């Protein structure tokens, strides 16, 4: 036995060594294979060009061109850098055939020698054969990208025929960062590159979640060669929309620095950057605009006064609406004021269910009516209405259960009626005006006539919709003042909305010693000019960002008159101070109603329990008689059968 056990142990050791060695060799072979694939994926051999179908490549590039250029009506050029190939020529012909259907003209340029200077004044699509052409293009200092009179960001779309992973192109871009010209850094560079199994779209990003001011290539989308569609919906990428919390240094002027903080911090919340402020002491500005408070420049980096570096102005002219006062509420309208819609619904629902329940009892057998209403009670429906109106009861039921239900209803009606009468007295003794409009849409719905002077026609036309223009009326100064005086003294039944500026409103206030209410939500801001220097890349993106704020109307709410003027037009609008009772105010009444219903149900259960135990059931006369009647009816029914 001992020899047999020793042989089995040696055999087990050999098998263990064999399997452990086999597993280790398999793992080692697997790691070597992965390492080989990872290392080979970054090895790009020159001359390994794309043999993709021309139709798929042309469709992928055309989709990007259509979204970036054609949809927005942006003109662009086709430029072939370096040596051309049959593949590039076929792709360009396929794209041109698609664009010709949209009647979109395209110019084609071929630049064989990149070392020679050439102008790139428009948006362009660059076609390259190899990565070496891209490197030569980055190193070239003879490319003029824009006119010197101002800064304009351009979209440059680059297609590389050579098969190259996007990760390798990103590493190449990082190594070539120091060779990028100032113009190349300000433009938006998009790359369409051929990978082994797909076509990738990437973009150069200045700010990222990895590192601030980190210039790298970001993957945006992938084109599937099988379905010939992009995996995600194509959309214009703008790196100015998200600065990933990076710090942006602002140097603000001493004059009205609070407004600078307010506007910059509002934009910082939308675009996700952290503003740092420093005060720049100055008494002079461009044409004394700073001291006159006509503009408020914001400087980034080293301050300077260069008109070509000025950013897009934030805001337009400072106009707003003066609204004629509405009429007063009538006494009939005040009848519904004490409660809001939800409270009225619950009150009417409770009262309606009570009347419905009594109506059903009138049609029910007498024994069921006696159980809930009581003996000798006539006209229970009239009693319910009388209780709601505050009329006292002449006769109450003697049964305990019926008495509890009636007392609950009396308590509920007392609370609701008292609250309604107290608020009604308050509203009847006060004069309340109807609410004023808060937007241009409200002006149309309330049939306001928009009155303008002839010289204010053009400032308003670019901020209103076509549906508002039929309600506009243009008058000269004399007719304008007549209507204004009628609106102030309420001598006209027509409702007016006067479109005026600060200067006009100040003059009207001085003459008439009064002013109409201002529709605050439609106030349009005064022009504020912003300037940033020292970082042209950030300046261009910040400029585009502010222009988007202006188009969307966000900047209208960033303005405060008190920071710019020593006066504020008087606003003698009669405030609507009425307080409508809501469910929070009447919650106590509904809680009492629900609580007493539960208490009545508890009394009902106690009566049943006492009757079943046959102890003290004579104290509950009503329920005893009710159950005795049911038992007698059941016996009669049994005897008949």
C-alpha positions as CSV (number, residue, x, y, z in Angstrom):
1,X,0.0,0.0,0.0
2,X,2.8,2.4,0.8
3,X,4.5,1.8,-2.5
4,X,1.2,2.3,-4.4
5,X,0.6,5.6,-2.6
6,X,4.1,6.9,-3.4
7,X,3.6,6.2,-7.1
8,X,0.3,8.1,-7.1
9,X,1.9,11.1,-5.4
10,X,4.8,11.2,-7.9
11,X,2.3,11.0,-10.8
12,X,0.2,13.8,-9.3
13,X,3.3,16.0,-9.0
14,X,4.3,15.4,-12.6
15,X,0.8,16.3,-13.8
16,X,0.8,19.4,-11.6
17,X,4.1,20.6,-13.0
18,X,2.9,19.9,-16.6
19,X,-0.3,21.9,-16.3
20,X,1.3,24.8,-14.4
21,X,4.0,25.1,-17.1
22,X,1.3,24.9,-19.9
23,X,-0.8,27.6,-18.3
24,X,2.2,29.9,-17.8
25,X,3.4,29.4,-21.4
26,X,-0.2,30.2,-22.6
27,X,-0.3,33.4,-20.5
28,X,3.2,34.4,-21.8
29,X,2.2,33.8,-25.4
30,X,-1.0,35.9,-24.9
31,X,0.9,38.8,-23.4
32,X,3.5,38.7,-26.3
33,X,0.6,38.8,-28.8
34,X,-1.0,41.8,-27.1
35,X,2.3,43.6,-26.9
36,X,2.9,42.9,-30.6
37,X,-0.5,44.3,-31.6
38,X,-0.1,47.4,-29.5
39,X,3.3,48.1,-30.9
40,X,2.3,47.4,-34.4
41,X,-0.7,49.7,-34.2
42,X,1.6,52.7,-33.9
43,X,3.9,51.7,-36.7
44,X,2.8,53.5,-39.8
45,X,4.6,52.5,-42.9
46,X,5.0,55.2,-45.6
47,X,3.3,54.0,-48.8
48,X,0.4,52.2,-47.0
49,X,-2.3,54.2,-48.6
50,X,-6.1,53.9,-48.4
51,X,-7.7,51.5,-50.9
52,X,-11.2,52.4,-49.6
53,X,-14.1,52.8,-52.0
54,X,-14.2,56.3,-53.4
55,X,-17.9,56.5,-52.9
56,X,-17.7,55.9,-49.1
57,X,-14.9,58.3,-48.6
58,X,-16.6,61.0,-50.7
59,X,-19.8,60.6,-48.7
60,X,-18.0,60.8,-45.4
61,X,-16.3,64.1,-46.4
62,X,-19.4,65.5,-48.0
63,X,-21.5,64.9,-44.8
64,X,-18.9,67.0,-42.8
65,X,-18.7,69.7,-45.5
66,X,-22.5,69.9,-45.6
67,X,-22.8,70.3,-41.8
68,X,-19.9,72.7,-41.4
69,X,-20.1,74.9,-44.5
70,X,-23.1,74.4,-46.8
71,X,-25.9,74.5,-44.2
72,X,-24.5,77.8,-42.8
73,X,-23.8,79.3,-46.2
74,X,-20.1,79.5,-45.7
75,X,-17.9,79.7,-48.8
76,X,-14.8,77.5,-48.9
77,X,-12.1,76.3,-51.3
78,X,-10.7,72.9,-52.1
79,X,-6.9,72.9,-51.9
80,X,-4.6,69.9,-52.7
81,X,-1.3,70.2,-50.9
82,X,1.7,68.3,-52.3
83,X,1.4,65.5,-54.8
84,X,-2.0,64.4,-55.9
85,X,-3.2,60.9,-56.4
86,X,-6.0,59.2,-58.4
87,X,-7.8,58.5,-55.1
88,X,-7.8,62.1,-54.1
89,X,-9.0,63.2,-57.5
90,X,-11.8,60.7,-57.5
91,X,-12.9,61.8,-54.0
92,X,-12.9,65.5,-55.0
93,X,-14.9,64.8,-58.1
94,X,-17.5,62.8,-56.1
95,X,-17.8,65.7,-53.6
96,X,-18.1,68.3,-56.3
97,X,-20.9,66.4,-58.0
98,X,-22.9,66.4,-54.7
99,X,-22.3,70.1,-54.1
100,X,-23.3,71.1,-57.6
101,X,-26.7,69.7,-56.9
102,X,-27.1,72.3,-54.2
103,X,-25.8,75.1,-56.6
104,X,-22.9,75.7,-54.2
105,X,-19.8,76.9,-56.1
106,X,-16.4,75.6,-55.1
107,X,-12.9,76.6,-56.3
108,X,-10.1,74.0,-56.6
109,X,-6.5,74.9,-56.0
110,X,-3.4,72.7,-56.3
111,X,-0.2,73.7,-54.5
112,X,2.7,71.4,-55.2
113,X,5.4,73.3,-53.4
114,X,4.4,74.2,-49.9
115,X,7.6,76.2,-49.3
116,X,6.3,78.9,-51.5
117,X,3.9,81.4,-49.9
118,X,0.2,81.2,-50.7
119,X,-2.9,82.9,-49.3
120,X,-5.6,81.1,-47.4
121,X,-8.2,83.9,-46.9
122,X,-11.3,81.7,-46.7
123,X,-12.5,78.5,-45.1
124,X,-10.8,75.6,-46.9
125,X,-10.7,71.8,-47.2
126,X,-7.2,70.5,-47.5
127,X,-6.3,67.2,-49.2
128,X,-3.0,65.6,-48.4
129,X,-1.4,62.3,-49.4
130,X,0.8,61.6,-46.4
131,X,1.6,62.7,-42.9
132,X,4.8,64.3,-44.1
133,X,2.8,66.8,-46.1
134,X,1.0,67.8,-42.8
135,X,4.4,68.2,-41.1
136,X,5.7,70.4,-43.9
137,X,2.5,72.5,-43.7
138,X,2.9,73.0,-40.0
139,X,6.5,74.1,-40.4
140,X,5.7,76.5,-43.2
141,X,5.7,80.1,-42.2
142,X,4.6,81.4,-45.6
143,X,0.9,80.7,-45.3
144,X,-1.2,83.9,-44.8
145,X,-4.5,82.8,-43.2
146,X,-6.4,86.0,-42.8
147,X,-6.4,89.7,-43.5
148,X,-4.5,91.7,-41.0
149,X,-7.4,94.1,-40.3
150,X,-9.0,91.8,-37.8
151,X,-9.3,88.4,-36.2
152,X,-11.6,85.9,-37.8
153,X,-11.6,82.2,-36.9
154,X,-11.8,79.8,-39.9
155,X,-12.7,76.2,-40.1
156,X,-10.0,74.2,-41.9
157,X,-10.9,70.6,-42.7
158,X,-7.9,68.3,-43.5
159,X,-8.2,64.9,-45.2
160,X,-5.2,62.6,-45.2
161,X,-5.2,59.7,-47.6
162,X,-2.6,57.6,-45.7
163,X,-4.0,55.1,-43.2
164,X,-3.1,56.6,-39.8
165,X,-4.7,56.1,-36.3
166,X,-6.1,59.2,-34.7
167,X,-3.9,58.5,-31.5
168,X,-0.8,58.7,-33.6
169,X,-1.9,61.9,-35.2
170,X,-2.5,63.3,-31.8
171,X,1.0,62.5,-30.7
172,X,2.3,64.1,-33.9
173,X,0.3,67.2,-33.3
174,X,1.7,67.5,-29.8
175,X,5.3,67.2,-31.0
176,X,4.5,69.8,-33.7
177,X,2.9,72.3,-31.3
178,X,5.8,74.7,-31.2
179,X,5.8,74.8,-35.0
180,X,2.2,75.9,-35.2
181,X,1.9,79.4,-36.4
182,X,-0.2,82.0,-34.6
183,X,-2.9,81.8,-37.3
184,X,-3.0,78.0,-37.2
185,X,-3.6,78.0,-33.5
186,X,-6.5,80.4,-33.8
187,X,-8.3,78.4,-36.5
188,X,-10.4,75.4,-35.9
189,X,-8.6,72.4,-37.4
190,X,-10.6,69.3,-38.2
191,X,-9.1,66.1,-39.4
192,X,-10.6,63.3,-41.5
193,X,-8.2,60.3,-41.4
194,X,-8.4,56.7,-42.6
195,X,-8.1,54.1,-39.9
196,X,-7.8,50.4,-40.7
197,X,-11.6,49.7,-40.3
198,X,-13.2,53.1,-40.3
199,X,-12.9,56.8,-41.1
200,X,-12.4,59.1,-38.1
201,X,-13.2,62.8,-37.5
202,X,-11.2,64.7,-35.0
203,X,-10.6,68.3,-34.0
204,X,-7.8,70.3,-32.3
205,X,-8.8,71.4,-28.8
206,X,-7.0,74.1,-26.8
207,X,-8.7,73.5,-23.5
208,X,-9.5,70.0,-22.2
209,X,-10.5,68.1,-19.0
210,X,-6.9,66.8,-18.9
211,X,-5.0,70.0,-18.7
212,X,-5.7,73.7,-19.3
213,X,-4.0,75.2,-22.4
214,X,-3.4,71.6,-23.5
215,X,-3.3,71.5,-27.3
216,X,-4.4,68.1,-28.3
217,X,-6.6,66.2,-30.9
218,X,-10.0,65.1,-29.8
219,X,-12.0,62.3,-31.5
220,X,-15.5,63.6,-32.5
221,X,-17.1,60.9,-34.7
222,X,-16.5,57.7,-36.6
223,X,-17.8,56.7,-40.1
224,X,-18.9,53.1,-40.5
225,X,-17.8,51.7,-43.8
226,X,-20.4,48.9,-43.8
227,X,-23.5,51.1,-43.3
228,X,-21.8,54.2,-44.8
229,X,-23.1,56.4,-41.9
230,X,-21.6,58.3,-39.0
231,X,-22.1,56.6,-35.7
232,X,-23.3,59.9,-34.1
233,X,-25.2,62.8,-35.5
234,X,-22.8,65.4,-37.0
235,X,-22.8,68.8,-35.3
236,X,-20.5,71.8,-35.3
237,X,-17.9,71.4,-32.5
238,X,-17.0,74.6,-30.7
239,X,-14.3,74.4,-28.1
240,X,-15.4,77.8,-26.7
241,X,-18.5,76.2,-25.3
242,X,-16.6,74.4,-22.5
243,X,-13.3,75.6,-20.9
244,X,-13.3,72.7,-18.4
245,X,-13.0,74.9,-15.3
246,X,-9.7,76.5,-16.5
247,X,-8.7,79.8,-15.0
248,X,-9.1,82.9,-17.1
249,X,-7.5,86.1,-15.9
250,X,-9.4,89.4,-16.4
251,X,-8.1,92.9,-15.7
252,X,-11.1,95.2,-15.2
253,X,-11.3,98.9,-14.9
254,X,-12.1,100.7,-11.7
255,X,-15.3,102.3,-13.1
256,X,-18.3,100.0,-12.5
257,X,-16.2,96.9,-11.8
258,X,-19.3,95.4,-10.2
259,X,-20.9,95.1,-13.7
260,X,-17.8,93.5,-15.1
261,X,-17.9,90.9,-12.4
262,X,-21.6,90.3,-13.0
263,X,-21.4,89.7,-16.7
264,X,-18.2,87.7,-16.7
265,X,-19.4,85.5,-13.9
266,X,-22.6,84.9,-15.7
267,X,-20.8,83.8,-18.9
268,X,-18.3,81.8,-16.7
269,X,-21.2,79.7,-15.4
270,X,-22.4,78.9,-18.9
271,X,-19.0,78.2,-20.4
272,X,-17.4,76.5,-17.4
273,X,-14.3,78.6,-16.7
274,X,-13.0,80.2,-13.5
275,X,-12.5,84.0,-13.7
276,X,-9.8,85.8,-11.7
277,X,-10.1,89.6,-11.5
278,X,-7.5,92.3,-11.1
279,X,-8.3,96.0,-11.1
280,X,-6.7,98.2,-13.7
281,X,-6.6,101.9,-12.7
282,X,-7.2,104.2,-15.6
283,X,-8.7,107.6,-16.2
284,X,-8.5,107.6,-20.0
285,X,-9.8,105.2,-22.6
286,X,-10.6,105.0,-26.2
287,X,-12.3,108.4,-26.9
288,X,-12.8,108.8,-23.2
289,X,-15.4,106.0,-23.2
290,X,-14.2,104.7,-19.9
291,X,-14.6,107.9,-17.9
292,X,-17.9,108.7,-19.7
293,X,-19.2,105.3,-18.8
294,X,-20.2,104.6,-22.4
295,X,-18.2,101.4,-22.5
296,X,-16.4,99.3,-20.1
297,X,-13.4,97.5,-21.6
298,X,-12.2,94.2,-20.0
299,X,-8.5,93.5,-20.6
300,X,-6.8,90.1,-20.7
301,X,-3.1,90.0,-20.3
302,X,-1.1,93.1,-21.2
303,X,-3.5,96.0,-21.8
304,X,-3.5,97.9,-25.0
305,X,-5.7,100.1,-27.2
306,X,-6.0,98.5,-30.6
307,X,-9.3,98.8,-32.5
308,X,-8.5,95.7,-34.5
309,X,-8.4,93.6,-31.3
310,X,-11.8,94.8,-30.1
311,X,-14.3,92.0,-29.4
312,X,-17.9,91.8,-30.4
313,X,-20.1,94.3,-28.5
314,X,-22.3,92.7,-25.9
315,X,-25.8,94.1,-26.2
316,X,-27.6,96.6,-28.4
317,X,-29.4,99.9,-27.7
318,X,-31.0,100.6,-24.3
319,X,-34.8,100.6,-25.1
320,X,-37.7,99.2,-23.2
321,X,-41.5,99.4,-23.0
322,X,-43.7,101.7,-21.0
323,X,-47.1,100.0,-20.4
324,X,-50.4,101.8,-19.9
325,X,-52.1,100.8,-16.7
326,X,-54.8,98.1,-16.8
327,X,-58.3,98.6,-15.5
328,X,-59.6,97.5,-12.1
329,X,-61.2,94.2,-11.2
330,X,-65.0,94.3,-11.0
331,X,-66.8,93.1,-7.8
332,X,-68.1,90.0,-9.7
333,X,-64.5,89.0,-10.5
334,X,-63.5,89.5,-6.8
335,X,-66.0,86.8,-5.8
336,X,-63.6,84.1,-7.0
337,X,-60.4,85.7,-5.6
338,X,-60.3,84.3,-2.1
339,X,-59.4,80.7,-3.3
340,X,-57.1,79.4,-6.0
341,X,-58.2,76.9,-8.6
342,X,-57.2,73.8,-6.6
343,X,-59.0,75.0,-3.5
344,X,-62.2,75.8,-5.3
345,X,-62.1,72.4,-7.0
346,X,-61.7,70.6,-3.6
347,X,-64.4,72.7,-2.0
348,X,-66.9,72.1,-4.8
349,X,-66.0,68.4,-4.9
350,X,-66.7,68.0,-1.2
351,X,-70.0,69.8,-1.4
352,X,-71.0,68.0,-4.6
353,X,-70.3,64.6,-3.1
354,X,-72.4,65.5,0.0
355,X,-75.4,66.6,-2.1
356,X,-75.0,63.5,-4.3
357,X,-74.9,61.2,-1.3
358,X,-78.1,62.8,0.1
359,X,-79.8,62.4,-3.2
360,X,-78.9,58.7,-3.3
361,X,-80.3,58.3,0.2
362,X,-83.6,59.9,-0.8
363,X,-84.0,57.1,-3.4
364,X,-82.9,54.4,-1.0
365,X,-85.2,52.4,1.4
366,X,-86.4,54.1,4.5
367,X,-84.4,52.0,6.9
368,X,-81.1,53.0,5.1
369,X,-82.1,56.6,5.1
370,X,-82.9,56.4,8.8
371,X,-79.5,54.9,9.5
372,X,-77.5,57.9,8.0
373,X,-80.0,60.8,8.3
374,X,-82.0,59.9,11.4
375,X,-85.7,59.7,12.3
376,X,-88.0,62.6,11.6
377,X,-85.4,64.6,9.5
378,X,-87.1,66.0,6.4
379,X,-85.4,67.7,3.5
380,X,-81.8,66.6,4.1
381,X,-80.7,68.2,0.8
382,X,-82.1,71.6,1.9
383,X,-80.3,71.1,5.3
384,X,-76.9,70.6,3.5
385,X,-77.4,73.8,1.5
386,X,-78.5,75.7,4.5
387,X,-75.5,74.6,6.5
388,X,-73.2,75.7,3.7
389,X,-74.9,79.2,3.7
390,X,-74.7,79.5,7.4
391,X,-78.3,78.9,8.4
392,X,-78.8,77.1,11.7
393,X,-80.5,73.7,12.1
394,X,-83.9,73.5,13.6
395,X,-83.7,69.8,14.4
396,X,-80.8,67.5,14.9
397,X,-80.9,63.7,14.7
398,X,-80.9,61.8,18.0
399,X,-78.7,58.9,16.8
400,X,-75.0,59.2,17.7
401,X,-73.7,58.1,14.2
402,X,-75.9,60.5,12.3
403,X,-75.1,63.4,14.7
404,X,-71.4,62.9,14.2
405,X,-71.6,63.0,10.5
406,X,-73.7,66.2,10.6
407,X,-71.3,67.9,13.1
408,X,-68.3,67.1,10.8
409,X,-70.0,68.8,7.9
410,X,-71.0,71.8,10.0
411,X,-67.4,72.3,11.1
412,X,-66.1,72.0,7.6
413,X,-68.6,74.6,6.2
414,X,-67.9,77.0,9.1
415,X,-64.1,77.1,8.3
416,X,-64.5,77.4,4.6
417,X,-67.2,80.1,4.8
418,X,-65.3,82.1,7.4
419,X,-62.1,82.2,5.3
420,X,-64.1,83.2,2.2
421,X,-66.0,86.0,3.9
422,X,-62.9,87.5,5.5
423,X,-61.0,87.6,2.2
424,X,-64.0,88.9,0.3
425,X,-64.3,91.9,2.7
426,X,-60.6,92.6,2.1
427,X,-60.9,92.5,-1.7
428,X,-64.2,94.5,-1.8
429,X,-62.6,97.4,0.2
430,X,-59.5,97.7,-2.0
431,X,-59.0,98.7,-5.6
432,X,-56.9,96.1,-7.5
433,X,-55.7,96.5,-11.1
434,X,-55.4,93.6,-13.6
435,X,-51.9,92.2,-14.1
436,X,-49.5,93.8,-16.6
437,X,-47.9,92.0,-19.5
438,X,-44.4,90.6,-18.9
439,X,-43.3,89.8,-22.5
440,X,-43.9,90.7,-26.1
441,X,-46.2,87.7,-26.4
442,X,-48.3,89.0,-23.6
443,X,-48.7,92.3,-25.4
444,X,-50.2,90.6,-28.4
445,X,-52.5,88.4,-26.3
446,X,-53.8,91.4,-24.3
447,X,-54.3,93.4,-27.5
448,X,-51.8,96.2,-26.7
449,X,-51.0,98.7,-29.4
450,X,-47.2,99.1,-29.6
451,X,-46.5,102.8,-30.2
452,X,-43.1,103.9,-31.6
453,X,-41.6,107.1,-32.9
454,X,-40.5,107.1,-36.5
455,X,-36.8,107.2,-35.6
456,X,-37.1,104.1,-33.4
457,X,-38.3,101.9,-36.2
458,X,-35.1,100.2,-37.1
459,X,-33.7,99.5,-33.5
460,X,-36.8,97.5,-32.8
461,X,-37.2,95.6,-36.0
462,X,-34.2,93.3,-35.4
463,X,-35.4,92.0,-32.0
464,X,-39.1,91.2,-32.7
465,X,-41.0,88.5,-34.5
466,X,-43.1,89.0,-37.6
467,X,-46.3,88.2,-35.7
468,X,-45.8,91.4,-33.5
469,X,-45.3,93.8,-36.3
470,X,-49.0,94.2,-37.3
471,X,-49.6,95.6,-33.8
472,X,-47.0,98.4,-34.2
473,X,-48.0,102.0,-34.9
474,X,-45.3,104.6,-35.9
475,X,-46.1,108.2,-35.0
476,X,-44.3,111.5,-35.0
477,X,-43.3,113.2,-31.8
478,X,-46.4,115.3,-31.4
479,X,-48.8,112.4,-31.8
480,X,-46.6,110.3,-29.6
481,X,-46.9,112.8,-26.7
482,X,-50.7,113.1,-27.1
483,X,-51.1,109.3,-26.7
484,X,-48.6,109.3,-23.9
485,X,-50.6,111.9,-21.9
486,X,-53.8,110.0,-22.5
487,X,-52.2,106.8,-21.2
488,X,-50.9,108.5,-18.1
489,X,-54.2,110.1,-17.1
490,X,-56.2,107.1,-18.2
491,X,-58.4,109.1,-20.6
492,X,-58.3,106.4,-23.3
493,X,-59.8,102.9,-23.4
494,X,-57.1,101.6,-25.7
495,X,-54.1,99.8,-24.1
496,X,-50.8,101.2,-25.2
497,X,-47.1,100.0,-25.0
498,X,-44.7,102.8,-25.7
499,X,-41.3,101.8,-27.0
500,X,-38.8,104.5,-25.7
501,X,-35.2,105.0,-24.7
502,X,-33.7,106.2,-21.5
503,X,-33.3,109.8,-22.8
504,X,-36.9,110.0,-24.0
505,X,-38.3,108.5,-20.8
506,X,-36.3,111.0,-18.7
507,X,-37.7,113.9,-20.7
508,X,-41.3,112.6,-20.4
509,X,-40.9,112.1,-16.6
510,X,-39.6,115.7,-16.3
511,X,-42.5,117.1,-18.2
512,X,-45.4,115.1,-16.8
513,X,-44.0,114.4,-13.3
514,X,-45.0,110.8,-13.6
515,X,-44.1,107.7,-15.5
516,X,-45.8,104.5,-16.6
517,X,-44.9,101.0,-15.4
518,X,-41.9,99.5,-17.1
519,X,-42.0,96.0,-18.7
520,X,-38.7,94.8,-17.1
521,X,-38.4,91.5,-19.0
522,X,-38.1,93.2,-22.4
523,X,-35.4,95.7,-21.4
524,X,-32.6,95.8,-24.0
525,X,-29.1,96.5,-22.8
526,X,-26.8,99.4,-23.7
527,X,-23.7,98.5,-25.8
528,X,-20.7,97.3,-23.8
529,X,-17.4,96.8,-25.6
530,X,-15.0,94.1,-24.4
531,X,-11.3,93.8,-25.2
532,X,-8.9,91.1,-24.4
533,X,-5.2,90.9,-25.3
534,X,-2.2,88.6,-24.8
535,X,-3.9,85.4,-26.0
536,X,-5.3,85.5,-29.5
537,X,-6.6,82.0,-29.3
538,X,-8.8,82.7,-26.2
539,X,-9.8,86.0,-27.6
540,X,-11.3,84.5,-30.7
541,X,-13.2,81.8,-28.8
542,X,-14.5,84.3,-26.2
543,X,-15.6,86.6,-29.1
544,X,-17.7,83.9,-30.6
545,X,-19.1,83.0,-27.2
546,X,-20.3,86.5,-26.6
547,X,-21.9,86.8,-30.0
548,X,-23.9,83.6,-29.3
549,X,-25.1,85.1,-26.0
550,X,-26.3,88.2,-27.9
551,X,-28.2,86.1,-30.5
552,X,-29.9,84.1,-27.8
553,X,-30.9,87.1,-25.8
554,X,-29.2,86.0,-22.6
555,X,-27.3,89.3,-22.3
556,X,-30.5,91.3,-21.9
557,X,-30.9,90.3,-18.3
558,X,-27.2,91.1,-17.4
559,X,-27.8,94.9,-17.3
560,X,-28.5,97.0,-14.3
561,X,-29.5,100.7,-14.6
562,X,-28.3,101.6,-11.1
563,X,-24.7,100.8,-12.0
564,X,-24.7,103.3,-15.0
565,X,-27.1,106.1,-14.1
566,X,-27.7,108.3,-11.1
567,X,-31.4,108.3,-11.9
568,X,-34.0,105.7,-12.3
569,X,-37.4,106.4,-13.9
570,X,-40.1,106.5,-11.3
571,X,-42.4,103.5,-11.4
572,X,-45.8,104.2,-9.9
573,X,-47.3,100.9,-10.8
574,X,-50.0,99.8,-8.4
575,X,-48.7,96.5,-7.1
576,X,-51.1,93.6,-7.0
577,X,-50.9,92.8,-3.3
578,X,-53.9,90.5,-3.1
579,X,-53.2,87.2,-1.4
580,X,-55.2,84.3,-2.6
581,X,-55.8,81.5,-0.1
582,X,-54.2,78.2,-1.2
583,X,-54.3,74.7,0.2
584,X,-51.5,75.6,2.7
585,X,-53.8,78.2,4.3
586,X,-56.9,75.9,4.4
587,X,-55.0,72.8,5.3
588,X,-56.3,72.9,8.9
589,X,-59.9,72.8,7.7
590,X,-59.4,69.8,5.5
591,X,-57.4,68.1,8.3
592,X,-60.3,68.6,10.7
593,X,-62.7,67.2,8.1
594,X,-60.6,64.1,7.5
595,X,-60.0,63.7,11.2
596,X,-63.6,63.7,12.2
597,X,-64.5,61.3,9.5
598,X,-62.0,58.9,11.0
599,X,-63.5,59.6,14.4
600,X,-67.0,58.8,13.1
601,X,-65.7,55.6,11.6
602,X,-64.1,54.6,15.0
603,X,-67.5,55.3,16.8
604,X,-69.2,53.1,14.2
605,X,-66.8,50.3,14.9
606,X,-67.3,50.6,18.6
607,X,-71.1,50.4,18.2
608,X,-70.7,47.2,16.2
609,X,-68.3,45.7,18.8
610,X,-70.6,46.6,21.7
611,X,-73.6,45.1,19.9
612,X,-71.8,41.8,19.2
613,X,-70.7,41.5,22.8
614,X,-74.3,42.3,23.9
615,X,-73.0,44.7,26.5
616,X,-74.1,48.3,26.9
617,X,-75.6,48.3,23.4
618,X,-78.6,50.2,24.6
619,X,-76.4,53.3,24.9
620,X,-76.1,53.3,21.1
621,X,-79.8,53.5,20.3
622,X,-79.4,54.4,16.6
623,X,-77.3,51.5,15.6
624,X,-79.3,49.1,17.8
625,X,-82.5,50.0,16.0
626,X,-80.8,49.8,12.6
627,X,-79.5,46.3,13.2
628,X,-82.8,45.1,14.8
629,X,-84.7,46.3,11.7
630,X,-82.3,44.4,9.4
631,X,-82.7,41.2,11.5
632,X,-86.5,41.5,11.4
633,X,-86.5,41.9,7.7
634,X,-84.3,38.9,7.2
635,X,-86.6,36.7,9.4
636,X,-89.7,37.8,7.4
637,X,-87.8,36.9,4.2
638,X,-86.9,33.5,5.7
639,X,-90.5,32.7,6.8
640,X,-91.8,33.4,3.3
641,X,-89.6,30.8,1.8
